[in-house]
């Protein structure tokens, strides 16, 4: 069985915590921020903890990093 490769796109966008949770940047913070309210931008400021099937996929894609 060949070695698994880390998915480089996932490596740039997600991190996995020591307890195995997947963390991602909140969507909607990249551009066109002038049309969004200050409240909306403020609420998108923090990172998001992903759960369920999405978190599992990310852990599988980043598995060789550990």
C-alpha distances in whole Angstrom, upper triangle without the diagonal:
4,7,9,12,16,18,21,23,23,23,26,28,26,26,25,27,27,28,25,27,27,30,31,34,36,37,40,40,39,43,46,47,51,51,49,51,51,50,47,46,47,45,42,42,39,36,34,32,30,29,28,25,26,25,22,20,21,20,16,17,18,16,14,18,18
4,6,9,13,15,18,20,20,20,23,25,24,24,23,26,26,27,24,26,25,28,29,32,34,35,38,38,37,40,43,44,48,48,47,49,49,49,46,44,45,43,40,40,38,34,33,31,29,29,28,25,25,24,21,20,20,19,15,15,16,14,12,16,17
4,6,10,13,15,18,18,17,20,22,21,21,20,23,23,24,21,23,22,25,26,29,32,32,35,35,34,38,41,42,46,46,45,47,46,46,43,41,42,40,37,37,34,31,30,28,26,27,26,23,23,22,19,18,17,16,13,13,13,11,8,12,13
4,7,9,12,15,14,14,17,19,18,18,17,20,20,22,19,20,19,21,22,25,28,28,32,32,31,34,38,38,42,43,41,43,43,42,39,38,38,37,34,33,31,27,27,25,23,23,22,20,19,18,16,14,14,13,10,9,10,8,6,10,12
4,6,9,12,11,11,14,16,16,16,16,19,20,22,19,20,18,20,20,23,26,26,29,29,28,31,35,36,39,40,38,41,40,40,37,35,36,35,31,31,29,26,25,24,22,23,23,20,19,18,16,14,13,13,10,8,8,8,6,9,12
4,6,9,8,7,11,12,12,12,13,16,17,19,16,17,15,16,17,19,22,23,26,26,25,28,32,32,36,37,35,37,37,36,34,32,32,31,28,27,25,22,21,20,19,20,20,18,16,15,14,12,10,10,9,6,5,7,6,6,10
4,6,5,6,9,10,11,12,13,17,19,20,17,17,14,16,15,17,20,20,23,23,22,25,29,29,33,34,32,35,34,34,31,29,30,29,26,26,24,20,20,19,17,19,19,17,15,14,14,11,9,10,9,5,6,9,9,10,13
4,5,5,6,9,10,12,14,18,20,22,19,19,15,16,15,16,19,19,22,21,20,23,27,27,31,32,31,33,33,33,30,28,29,28,25,24,23,20,20,20,19,21,22,20,17,16,17,14,11,13,12,9,8,12,11,10,14
4,5,5,7,9,12,14,18,20,22,19,18,14,14,12,14,16,16,18,18,17,20,23,24,28,28,27,30,30,30,27,25,26,25,22,22,21,18,18,18,17,19,20,18,15,15,16,13,11,13,13,9,10,13,14,13,16
4,5,5,6,8,11,14,17,18,15,14,11,11,10,12,15,15,18,18,17,21,24,24,28,29,27,29,29,29,26,24,25,24,20,20,19,15,15,15,13,16,17,15,12,11,12,10,7,10,10,7,7,11,12,11,14
4,6,6,7,10,13,15,17,15,14,11,11,11,13,16,17,20,19,18,22,25,25,29,30,28,31,30,30,27,25,26,25,21,20,19,15,16,16,15,17,19,18,15,13,14,12,9,10,11,8,7,10,11,9,12
4,6,8,12,15,18,20,17,16,13,12,10,11,14,15,17,16,15,18,22,22,26,27,26,28,27,27,25,22,23,23,19,18,17,14,15,16,16,19,21,20,16,15,17,15,12,13,15,12,10,14,14,12,15
4,7,11,14,17,18,16,14,10,9,6,7,11,11,14,13,13,16,20,20,24,25,23,25,24,24,21,19,20,19,16,15,14,11,12,13,12,16,18,17,13,13,15,13,10,12,14,12,11,14,16,14,16
4,7,10,13,15,12,10,7,6,5,8,11,12,16,15,16,19,23,22,26,27,24,26,25,25,22,20,21,19,16,16,14,10,10,10,10,13,15,15,11,10,12,11,7,9,12,10,9,12,14,12,14
4,7,10,11,9,8,6,5,7,10,13,15,19,18,18,22,25,25,28,29,27,28,27,26,24,22,22,20,18,17,14,10,11,10,10,13,15,16,13,10,12,12,9,9,12,11,8,11,13,10,11
4,7,8,6,6,5,6,9,12,15,18,21,21,22,25,29,28,31,32,29,30,29,28,26,24,24,22,20,19,16,12,12,10,10,12,14,14,12,9,11,11,8,7,11,11,8,9,12,10,9
4,5,5,5,6,7,11,14,17,20,23,22,24,27,30,29,33,33,30,31,29,28,26,25,24,22,20,19,15,12,12,10,11,13,15,17,15,11,13,15,12,10,14,14,11,12,14,12,11
4,5,7,10,11,15,18,20,23,27,26,27,31,34,33,36,37,34,35,33,31,30,28,27,25,24,22,19,16,16,13,14,15,17,19,17,14,15,17,14,12,15,16,13,13,15,12,10
4,6,9,11,15,18,20,23,27,27,28,32,35,33,37,37,34,34,33,31,29,28,27,25,24,23,19,16,15,12,13,13,15,17,16,12,13,16,14,11,15,16,14,14,16,15,12
4,7,10,13,17,19,21,25,25,26,30,33,32,36,36,33,34,32,31,29,28,27,24,23,22,19,15,14,11,11,10,12,13,13,9,9,12,10,8,11,13,11,10,14,13,11
4,7,10,13,15,18,22,22,23,27,30,29,32,32,29,30,29,27,25,24,23,21,19,19,15,12,10,7,7,8,10,12,11,7,9,12,9,8,12,13,12,13,16,14,13
4,7,10,13,15,19,19,20,24,26,26,29,30,27,28,27,25,23,22,22,19,17,17,14,10,8,6,5,7,10,11,9,5,8,10,7,7,11,11,10,12,15,13,13
4,7,9,12,16,15,17,21,23,22,26,26,24,24,23,22,20,19,18,16,14,13,10,7,6,5,6,9,12,14,11,8,12,12,9,10,14,13,12,14,17,15,15
4,6,9,12,12,13,17,20,19,23,23,21,22,21,20,18,16,16,15,11,12,9,6,5,6,7,11,14,14,11,10,13,13,10,12,15,14,13,16,18,17,18
4,6,9,8,10,14,16,15,19,20,17,19,18,17,15,13,13,12,9,8,7,5,6,9,10,14,17,17,14,13,17,16,13,16,19,17,16,19,21,19,21
4,7,7,9,12,15,13,17,17,14,16,15,14,11,10,11,9,6,7,7,6,6,9,10,14,17,18,14,15,18,18,15,18,21,19,19,22,25,23,24
4,6,8,10,12,12,15,15,13,15,15,15,11,10,13,11,8,10,10,9,9,12,12,15,18,18,15,16,19,18,16,19,22,20,20,24,26,24,26
4,6,7,9,8,12,11,9,12,13,13,10,8,11,11,8,10,12,12,12,16,16,19,21,22,18,20,23,22,20,23,25,23,24,27,29,28,29
4,6,8,7,11,12,10,12,12,13,10,7,10,10,7,8,10,11,12,16,17,21,23,24,20,21,24,23,21,24,26,24,24,27,29,27,29
4,7,8,11,12,12,14,15,16,13,11,13,14,11,11,13,13,15,18,19,22,25,25,21,22,25,23,21,24,26,24,23,27,28,26,29
4,5,8,10,10,13,14,16,13,11,14,16,13,13,16,17,18,22,22,26,28,28,24,25,28,27,25,28,30,27,27,31,32,30,32
4,6,6,8,11,13,15,13,11,15,16,14,15,18,19,20,24,24,28,30,30,26,28,31,29,27,31,33,30,30,34,36,34,36
4,5,5,8,9,12,10,8,11,13,11,12,16,17,19,23,24,27,29,30,26,27,31,30,28,31,33,31,30,34,36,34,36
4,6,8,9,12,11,10,13,15,14,15,19,21,22,26,27,30,33,33,30,31,35,33,31,34,37,34,34,38,39,37,39
4,7,9,12,10,10,14,15,14,16,20,21,22,26,27,30,32,32,29,31,34,33,31,34,37,35,35,38,40,38,40
4,7,8,6,7,10,11,11,13,16,18,19,23,24,27,29,30,27,28,32,31,29,32,34,33,33,36,38,36,38
4,5,5,6,9,10,11,13,16,19,20,23,25,27,30,31,28,29,33,33,31,34,36,35,35,38,40,38,39
4,5,5,6,9,10,11,14,17,19,22,24,27,30,32,29,29,33,33,31,33,36,35,34,37,39,37,38
4,6,5,6,9,10,13,16,17,20,22,25,28,30,27,27,31,31,29,32,35,34,33,36,39,36,37
4,5,5,6,9,12,14,15,18,20,22,25,27,24,25,28,28,26,29,32,31,30,34,36,34,35
4,5,5,6,10,12,14,18,19,23,26,27,24,24,28,28,25,28,31,29,29,32,34,32,33
4,5,5,8,12,13,17,19,22,26,27,25,24,28,28,26,28,31,30,29,32,34,32,33
4,6,7,10,11,14,16,19,22,24,22,22,25,26,24,26,29,28,28,30,33,31,31
4,6,8,9,13,14,18,21,22,19,19,23,23,21,23,26,25,24,28,30,28,29
4,7,9,13,16,19,22,24,21,20,24,24,21,23,27,25,24,27,29,27,28
4,7,10,13,16,20,21,19,17,21,22,19,21,24,23,22,24,27,24,25
4,7,10,13,17,18,15,14,18,18,15,17,20,19,18,21,23,21,21
4,6,10,13,15,12,11,15,16,13,15,18,18,17,20,23,21,21
4,7,10,13,10,8,12,14,12,13,16,16,16,17,21,19,19
4,7,9,7,5,9,10,9,11,14,14,14,16,19,18,19
4,7,6,5,8,10,10,11,13,15,15,16,20,20,19
4,6,6,6,9,10,11,13,15,16,16,20,21,20
4,6,5,6,9,10,11,12,14,15,19,20,20
4,5,5,6,9,10,11,12,14,18,18,19
4,5,5,6,9,10,11,12,16,15,16
4,5,5,6,9,10,10,14,15,15
4,6,5,6,9,10,13,14,15
4,5,5,6,8,11,12,13
4,5,5,6,9,10,10
4,6,5,8,10,11
4,6,8,9,11
4,6,6,8
4,5,6
4,6
4
